[in-house]
Amino acid sequence: MATEQPQLATHSGRCHCGAVRFEFDGDPDLVAWDCDCSICAMKRNTHVIVPAARFRLLAGDDCMSCYQFNTKTARHLFCSRCGICAFYRPRSNPAGYAVTVHCITSPTVRSITVKAIRGSNWEAAVAASGIQQMGSA
């Protein structure tokens, strides 16, 4: 018997000023990650992992800035006008996106389950969490 695929919703979001707008296809019941690595802890960035094939940038590519540090794998993208990081390319899933849950503006989210990940102990936390499998479509 085939496993039934969840019905995907199209979620939309933006930065504070609205210059950066995006949408992605995802389950209405989202799983978000609360990471305690140095940058996520400072930004208080709780995020949902989205496969690249399900993410679409609608506007704002021309006003995005990028910050990288340490391994330079993650691409911390933010709006150069308002400074908000609505999404970024995470080290855990560099081919996908991490969408900041508080930047999702559509009423399509039914629930959000937040899981903690100890990014301060990166390698062990990523291996134990299953977060890398979240980036597969």
Salt bridges, closest charged atoms under 4 A:
GLU23 OE2 - ARG56 NE 2.88
ASP25 OD1 - ARG56 NH2 3.06
ASP29 OD2 - ARG110 NH2 2.64
ASP34 OD1 - ARG44 NH2 3.83
ASP36 OD2 - ARG118 NH1 3.64
GLU123 OE2 - ARG91 NH2 3.00
